[in-house]
Amino acid sequence: MYKKVFITGCAKSGTTLLWQLCYAFKDVYVYDEDSESSLKAFLRYDYNGDKPYVIAKRNARAIFSNEQRGKFSVKKQYRQIKNNDIRIINIVRDGRDVVVSGKEKSLSTNTYVDPKRWIASMKHRRKYNDVINVEVRYEELVSNPDKVQQQIATAMNWECNNLFSEFPSFVPSKAVTYANNKIKSSITGSLISKDKNAYKSICGSSVLKEFETELSLSGYT
């Protein structure tokens, strides 16, 4: 019998990178029919292989991603995770970088994260954190990938075939096509933004105070 693992996190927080890095684990089958999966679709998925764990990356409306539309319900997903014993690996990233990432290029809300969406993601993360089995920070993942890999391996009791720092040598070519252009060749600390003030003009006065409160509560100063 296998266990299902769901990678969660707000958009622009490194979920795609983390999903790809999971190919480095010996015990894990990476669900790669698509780069993203709804929790509902993942619950229906029936794995027939011999790996003890199956892992998928959340889609935009999944818990802790918080793209509010349609019949999206964080509470319902929370209950589904609890009732079906889904393991959660959550990734968080400095909200100042999240709201800036892709802002200058994007014309779509699918690729640009509004400050209110990041705030909602962080609030739900605190409220429903009992379903998170292990949480990693994007900044640590790109600056010290092998240390983060060991953190995940220890928490999930997984063995490793490759080191995260060897990315993307161990990732199948079809999965690499889903990667952001910045992470196709390597992962380095240079992926961490150095401009920590650009978010202020994006937030505006209406949400700036609440945004900065969430930054502090999330350990970003």
Protein Blocks (a to p, Z undefined) as FASTA:
>chain_A
ZZddddeddehiopmmmmmmmmmpmkbccdfkbfbdcfklmmmpccfbfbfbdcddddfk
bghklpaehjbdfklmmmmmmmnopacddddddfklmmmnoklmpccfklpccfklmmmm
mmmmmmmmmmpmbdcdfklmmmmmmlmmmmmmmmnopacfbdfklpcklgcfklmmmpcf
klmmbccfklpcfblklmmmmnommlmmmmmmmmmmnopZZ
